[in-house]
Amino acid sequence: MTEIKNGPFKVDVRVQEINYSGSQNIDVCVANSDNKIFPDKKVQCFLNGYDFDGLSIKWLSPRVIKVSFRSGRVTGFTNSAFVYSNGTIPEEFHIILCEGCGN
């Protein structure tokens, strides 16, 4: 798992190869920086896919995340994600996806 931190929040990137298939499944989620395990809530995860080449994730502001990659297959994407950090009011994040882009 890779972490890209930005103050009290981070983006977690999990890469898994299932049964030596040669294909890399990738899940990308936002979480509290102090969270030690991969997020299990769907509202936190905004990108799923496999075999991304040139995957780059950057914080553009405290609540905006840019994801870029040159090639790969997106199986799920949403342009927002939510984290419940302190209580019942969620923090919302906006996601920008740039497919076919370099960094």
TORNUDO-401373 format. One line per field, with one value per atom (N, C-alpha, C, O): atom name; residue number from 1; y, z, x. Coordinates in Angstrom, 3 decimals. Layout:
<nodes>
atom = CA|...
seq = NUM|...
c2 = Y|...
c3 = Z|...
c1 = X|...
</nodes>
This chain:
<nodes>
atom = N|CA|C|O|N|CA|C|O|N|CA|C|O|N|CA|C|O|N|CA|C|O|N|CA|C|O|N|CA|C|O|N|CA|C|O|N|CA|C|O|N|CA|C|O|N|CA|C|O|N|CA|C|O|N|CA|C|O|N|CA|C|O|N|CA|C|O|N|CA|C|O|N|CA|C|O|N|CA|C|O|N|CA|C|O|N|CA|C|O|N|CA|C|O|N|CA|C|O|N|CA|C|O|N|CA|C|O|N|CA|C|O|N|CA|C|O|N|CA|C|O|N|CA|C|O|N|CA|C|O|N|CA|C|O|N|CA|C|O|N|CA|C|O|N|CA|C|O|N|CA|C|O|N|CA|C|O|N|CA|C|O|N|CA|C|O|N|CA|C|O|N|CA|C|O|N|CA|C|O|N|CA|C|O|N|CA|C|O|N|CA|C|O|N|CA|C|O|N|CA|C|O|N|CA|C|O|N|CA|C|O|N|CA|C|O|N|CA|C|O|N|CA|C|O|N|CA|C|O|N|CA|C|O|N|CA|C|O|N|CA|C|O|N|CA|C|O|N|CA|C|O|N|CA|C|O|N|CA|C|O|N|CA|C|O|N|CA|C|O|N|CA|C|O|N|CA|C|O|N|CA|C|O|N|CA|C|O|N|CA|C|O|N|CA|C|O|N|CA|C|O|N|CA|C|O|N|CA|C|O|N|CA|C|O|N|CA|C|O|N|CA|C|O|N|CA|C|O|N|CA|C|O|N|CA|C|O|N|CA|C|O|N|CA|C|O|N|CA|C|O|N|CA|C|O|N|CA|C|O|N|CA|C|O|N|CA|C|O|N|CA|C|O|N|CA|C|O|N|CA|C|O|N|CA|C|O|N|CA|C|O|N|CA|C|O|N|CA|C|O|N|CA|C|O|N|CA|C|O|N|CA|C|O|N|CA|C|O|N|CA|C|O|N|CA|C|O|N|CA|C|O|N|CA|C|O|N|CA|C|O|N|CA|C|O|N|CA|C|O|N|CA|C|O|N|CA|C|O|N|CA|C|O
seq = 1|1|1|1|2|2|2|2|3|3|3|3|4|4|4|4|5|5|5|5|6|6|6|6|7|7|7|7|8|8|8|8|9|9|9|9|10|10|10|10|11|11|11|11|12|12|12|12|13|13|13|13|14|14|14|14|15|15|15|15|16|16|16|16|17|17|17|17|18|18|18|18|19|19|19|19|20|20|20|20|21|21|21|21|22|22|22|22|23|23|23|23|24|24|24|24|25|25|25|25|26|26|26|26|27|27|27|27|28|28|28|28|29|29|29|29|30|30|30|30|31|31|31|31|32|32|32|32|33|33|33|33|34|34|34|34|35|35|35|35|36|36|36|36|37|37|37|37|38|38|38|38|39|39|39|39|40|40|40|40|41|41|41|41|42|42|42|42|43|43|43|43|44|44|44|44|45|45|45|45|46|46|46|46|47|47|47|47|48|48|48|48|49|49|49|49|50|50|50|50|51|51|51|51|52|52|52|52|53|53|53|53|54|54|54|54|55|55|55|55|56|56|56|56|57|57|57|57|58|58|58|58|59|59|59|59|60|60|60|60|61|61|61|61|62|62|62|62|63|63|63|63|64|64|64|64|65|65|65|65|66|66|66|66|67|67|67|67|68|68|68|68|69|69|69|69|70|70|70|70|71|71|71|71|72|72|72|72|73|73|73|73|74|74|74|74|75|75|75|75|76|76|76|76|77|77|77|77|78|78|78|78|79|79|79|79|80|80|80|80|81|81|81|81|82|82|82|82|83|83|83|83|84|84|84|84|85|85|85|85|86|86|86|86|87|87|87|87|88|88|88|88|89|89|89|89|90|90|90|90|91|91|91|91|92|92|92|92|93|93|93|93|94|94|94|94|95|95|95|95|96|96|96|96|97|97|97|97|98|98|98|98|99|99|99|99|100|100|100|100|101|101|101|101|102|102|102|102|103|103|103|103
c2 = -1.179|0.000|1.240|1.286|2.232|3.502|4.582|4.575|5.522|6.643|7.949|8.144|8.853|10.214|11.129|11.355|11.653|12.427|13.897|14.457|14.506|15.939|16.405|16.459|16.734|17.167|16.039|14.953|16.285|15.278|14.139|13.200|14.217|13.197|12.624|13.191|11.487|10.840|10.088|9.789|9.789|8.906|7.593|7.578|6.493|5.157|4.490|4.503|3.905|3.174|1.734|1.462|0.827|-0.603|-1.285|-1.138|-2.036|-2.794|-4.271|-4.671|-5.073|-6.508|-7.291|-6.938|-8.353|-9.295|-10.567|-11.178|-10.963|-12.104|-13.378|-13.435|-14.381|-15.714|-15.684|-16.417|-14.838|-14.762|-14.542|-15.103|-13.733|-13.507|-12.603|-12.596|-11.837|-10.875|-9.542|-8.578|-9.476|-8.246|-7.642|-8.351|-6.327|-5.641|-4.896|-3.948|-5.328|-4.643|-3.488|-3.645|-2.313|-1.109|-0.474|-0.284|-0.145|0.555|1.822|1.789|2.956|4.235|4.843|4.993|5.197|5.716|6.858|7.000|7.666|8.727|8.316|7.660|8.711|8.299|9.330|10.243|9.173|9.979|9.575|8.394|10.536|10.249|9.224|8.477|9.182|8.252|6.846|5.960|6.625|5.318|4.364|4.681|3.212|2.264|1.143|0.411|0.995|-0.069|0.539|1.700|-0.255|0.238|0.479|-0.350|1.607|1.945|0.845|0.240|0.604|-0.415|0.173|-0.566|1.492|2.144|2.582|3.247|2.210|2.542|4.036|4.467|4.850|6.305|6.912|8.035|6.203|6.686|6.350|6.993|5.367|4.889|5.496|5.512|5.995|6.717|6.164|6.588|5.238|4.698|3.231|2.847|2.415|1.004|0.711|1.265|-0.150|-0.536|-1.490|-2.074|-1.639|-2.526|-2.114|-1.473|-2.530|-2.337|-0.882|-0.593|0.034|1.447|1.648|1.170|2.354|2.735|4.237|5.011|4.648|6.058|6.664|7.850|5.875|6.386|7.450|7.230|8.606|9.729|10.312|10.550|10.540|11.118|12.330|12.242|13.470|14.723|15.446|15.464|16.032|16.917|18.294|18.882|18.823|20.170|21.211|22.377|20.806|21.663|20.731|19.513|21.266|20.382|19.457|18.455|19.757|18.923|18.518|18.025|18.723|18.356|17.453|17.776|16.306|15.299|15.077|14.899|15.088|14.811|13.457|13.176|12.617|11.302|11.283|11.581|10.931|10.859|9.501|8.900|9.022|7.825|7.803|8.381|7.121|7.044|5.980|6.209|4.820|3.741|2.836|2.869|2.038|1.126|1.022|1.634|0.257|0.031|0.490|-0.009|1.442|1.916|1.048|0.940|0.425|-0.372|0.342|-0.026|1.367|2.158|3.503|3.578|4.567|5.910|6.772|6.711|7.569|8.597|9.860|9.789|11.016|12.261|12.883|14.043|12.128|12.616|11.448|10.300|11.763|10.772|11.473|12.693|10.700|11.251|10.514|9.299|11.286|10.706|11.286|12.500|10.416|10.846|10.942|9.927|12.173|12.338|12.570|11.926|13.466|13.780|13.853|14.939|12.721|12.743|12.336|11.469|12.963|12.521|13.353|12.991|14.454|15.298|14.907|15.012|14.451|13.995|15.141|16.220|14.881|15.770|15.277|14.081|16.203|15.808|16.195|17.255|15.312|15.526|15.432|14.574|16.322|16.315|15.661|15.958|14.763|14.011|14.403|14.451|14.680|14.962|13.795|13.439|13.198|12.062|12.478|13.031|12.207|12.559|11.279|10.895|10.633|9.396|9.748|10.657|9.028|9.286|10.400|10.880|10.803|11.889|11.300|10.186|12.055|11.744|12.231|12.142|12.738|13.270|14.565|15.199
c3 = 0.000|0.000|0.000|0.696|-0.776|-0.848|-0.254|-0.465|0.495|1.085|0.519|0.385|0.182|-0.220|0.770|0.665|1.730|2.825|2.477|1.693|3.095|2.972|4.271|4.360|5.258|6.543|7.235|7.415|7.630|8.384|7.518|8.043|6.199|5.297|4.416|4.297|3.801|2.896|1.826|1.995|0.732|-0.296|-0.157|-0.131|-0.068|-0.012|-1.371|-1.955|-1.867|-3.129|-2.821|-2.306|-3.152|-2.926|-4.282|-5.153|-4.447|-5.675|-5.294|-4.409|-5.981|-5.708|-7.008|-7.994|-6.993|-8.110|-7.604|-6.647|-8.233|-7.778|-8.496|-9.726|-7.732|-8.256|-9.389|-10.369|-9.249|-10.245|-11.662|-12.623|-11.781|-13.072|-13.995|-15.206|-13.433|-14.222|-14.341|-14.852|-13.876|-13.903|-12.503|-11.514|-12.425|-11.133|-10.908|-11.627|-9.915|-9.511|-8.596|-7.680|-8.847|-8.101|-7.540|-8.253|-6.239|-5.546|-4.941|-4.360|-5.075|-4.555|-3.689|-4.127|-2.436|-1.468|-0.678|-0.632|-0.059|0.834|2.269|2.516|3.216|4.602|5.535|5.093|6.817|7.819|7.841|7.692|8.023|7.991|9.023|8.796|10.158|11.219|11.041|11.841|10.020|9.760|9.258|8.293|9.891|9.550|8.616|8.099|8.388|7.515|6.284|6.299|5.218|3.999|4.244|4.870|3.759|4.005|3.534|2.480|4.335|3.981|3.616|3.279|3.682|3.340|1.873|1.440|1.118|-0.314|-0.578|-1.610|0.333|0.107|0.140|-0.327|0.677|0.733|-0.529|-0.816|-1.280|-2.445|-3.721|-3.923|-4.574|-5.760|-7.072|-8.130|-7.052|-8.296|-8.113|-7.153|-9.056|-9.127|-10.572|-11.497|-10.754|-12.101|-12.069|-11.035|-13.215|-13.258|-14.357|-15.351|-14.104|-15.037|-15.447|-16.627|-14.480|-14.764|-15.003|-14.233|-16.068|-16.363|-16.123|-16.601|-15.393|-15.128|-14.165|-14.269|-13.223|-12.247|-11.364|-10.765|-11.296|-10.497|-9.722|-10.284|-8.427|-7.586|-6.883|-6.228|-7.029|-6.445|-5.734|-6.205|-4.602|-3.912|-4.553|-4.538|-5.115|-5.686|-4.656|-4.779|-3.650|-2.531|-1.393|-1.566|-0.236|0.871|0.571|1.265|-0.437|-0.730|-2.212|-2.645|-2.983|-4.404|-4.698|-4.373|-5.326|-5.653|-7.159|-7.755|-7.778|-9.210|-9.412|-8.847|-10.235|-10.579|-12.082|-12.873|-12.474|-13.885|-14.169|-13.298|-15.391|-15.834|-17.356|-18.012|-17.911|-19.363|-19.979|-21.015|-19.338|-19.866|-18.719|-17.633|-18.974|-17.983|-18.157|-19.060|-17.306|-17.407|-16.125|-15.041|-16.254|-15.121|-15.040|-16.009|-13.875|-13.673|-12.783|-12.756|-12.053|-11.232|-10.908|-10.550|-11.032|-10.701|-10.243|-10.802|-9.228|-8.803|-8.537|-8.045|-8.860|-8.737|-7.347|-7.164|-6.374|-4.996|-4.043|-4.365|-2.873|-1.818|-0.490|-0.387|0.519|1.830|2.927|2.867|3.943|5.119|6.343|6.455|7.257|8.539|9.512|10.023|9.773|10.612|12.080|12.952|12.367|13.755|13.916|13.878|14.091|14.310|13.105|12.337|12.933|11.922|10.642|9.672|10.617|9.423|8.602|9.086|7.348|6.548|5.912|5.666|5.653|4.851|3.405|3.144|2.464|1.065|0.268|0.482|-0.663|-1.528|-2.980|-3.334|-3.817|-5.238|-5.968|-5.696|-6.903|-7.616|-9.098|-9.725|-9.641|-11.071|-11.679|-11.200|-12.731|-13.389|-14.780|-15.565|-15.074|-16.378|-17.001|-16.738|-17.828|-18.497|-19.767|-20.507|-20.001|-21.170|-20.938|-21.877|-19.698|-19.328|-18.711|-18.186|-18.788|-18.024|-16.618|-16.107|-15.985|-14.626|-14.694|-13.664
c1 = 0.847|0.000|0.891|1.905|0.508|1.216|0.331|-0.882|0.931|0.196|0.706|1.915|-0.216|0.124|-0.583|-1.788|0.170|-0.421|-0.565|0.200|-1.584|-1.828|-2.496|-3.723|-1.692|-2.231|-2.976|-2.425|-4.231|-4.978|-5.531|-6.130|-5.336|-5.870|-4.770|-3.683|-5.076|-4.136|-4.919|-6.102|-4.243|-4.780|-4.018|-2.787|-4.761|-4.174|-4.342|-5.426|-3.248|-3.275|-2.876|-1.792|-3.785|-3.514|-3.382|-4.240|-2.289|-2.038|-1.979|-1.223|-2.792|-2.829|-2.771|-3.418|-1.988|-1.987|-2.650|-2.176|-3.729|-4.508|-4.049|-4.043|-3.673|-3.329|-2.301|-2.428|-1.290|-0.210|-0.738|-0.211|-1.769|-2.418|-1.615|-1.839|-0.677|0.075|-0.635|-0.066|-1.868|-2.656|-2.663|-2.849|-2.460|-2.433|-3.745|-4.060|-4.501|-5.728|-5.360|-4.553|-5.961|-5.609|-6.870|-7.856|-6.825|-7.894|-7.308|-6.223|-8.029|-7.554|-8.651|-9.792|-8.285|-9.248|-8.619|-7.397|-9.471|-9.014|-9.349|-10.361|-8.485|-8.661|-8.036|-7.340|-8.291|-7.599|-6.133|-5.819|-5.228|-3.787|-3.353|-2.401|-4.046|-3.649|-4.227|-3.926|-5.042|-5.624|-4.541|-3.845|-4.390|-3.323|-3.762|-2.918|-5.073|-5.552|-6.218|-6.628|-6.323|-6.939|-8.427|-9.087|-8.969|-10.379|-11.334|-11.139|-12.363|-13.344|-14.703|-15.628|-14.829|-16.091|-16.062|-15.121|-17.084|-17.122|-17.111|-16.598|-17.669|-17.701|-16.306|-16.121|-15.324|-13.952|-13.173|-12.163|-13.616|-12.876|-13.448|-14.662|-12.563|-13.022|-12.494|-12.959|-11.544|-11.005|-10.660|-9.993|-11.130|-10.771|-10.410|-11.003|-9.447|-9.068|-7.901|-7.578|-7.275|-6.121|-5.145|-5.487|-3.907|-2.792|-2.583|-2.384|-2.628|-2.357|-0.867|-0.034|-0.543|0.836|0.958|0.128|1.977|2.202|1.210|0.896|0.707|-0.262|0.379|1.431|-0.276|0.206|-0.970|-2.039|-0.762|-1.803|-1.212|-0.173|-1.894|-1.410|-2.550|-3.688|-2.222|-3.161|-3.042|-1.961|-4.126|-4.127|-4.519|-4.144|-5.264|-5.663|-6.067|-6.028|-6.453|-6.838|-8.014|-8.185|-8.827|-9.994|-10.098|-11.139|-9.025|-9.039|-7.842|-6.699|-8.141|-7.134|-7.148|-8.210|-5.959|-5.856|-5.189|-4.132|-5.833|-5.312|-5.058|-5.953|-3.834|-3.457|-2.836|-2.206|-3.019|-2.326|-2.303|-3.170|-1.288|-1.133|-2.033|-2.658|-2.093|-2.931|-3.357|-2.777|-4.364|-4.904|-6.403|-6.973|-7.035|-8.474|-9.155|-8.854|-10.074|-10.876|-12.121|-12.873|-12.341|-13.545|-14.554|-15.729|-14.100|-15.002|-14.375|-13.200|-15.162|-14.676|-15.837|-16.932|-15.588|-16.521|-15.716|-14.590|-16.287|-15.517|-15.613|-15.246|-16.099|-16.087|-15.881|-16.187|-15.359|-15.163|-15.407|-15.273|-15.763|-16.101|-15.351|-15.162|-14.921|-14.281|-14.965|-15.130|-15.362|-15.913|-14.757|-14.282|-14.297|-13.108|-13.447|-12.862|-14.369|-14.711|-16.220|-16.799|-16.851|-18.282|-19.083|-18.667|-20.240|-21.195|-21.179|-21.845|-20.438|-20.388|-19.163|-18.036|-19.376|-18.240|-17.468|-18.008|-16.195|-15.359|-15.481|-15.353|-15.730|-15.890|-14.655|-14.066|-14.269|-13.120|-13.573|-14.382|-13.043|-13.340|-12.174|-11.010|-12.500|-11.476|-11.495|-12.553|-10.311|-10.157|-9.394|-8.317|-9.946|-9.311|-8.845|-9.615|-7.583|-7.018|-6.450|-5.310|-7.267|-6.860|-6.077|-6.451|-5.005|-4.178|-3.174|-2.539|-3.032|-2.103|-0.839|-0.838|0.203|1.409|1.182|0.066|2.203|2.072|1.330|1.099
</nodes>
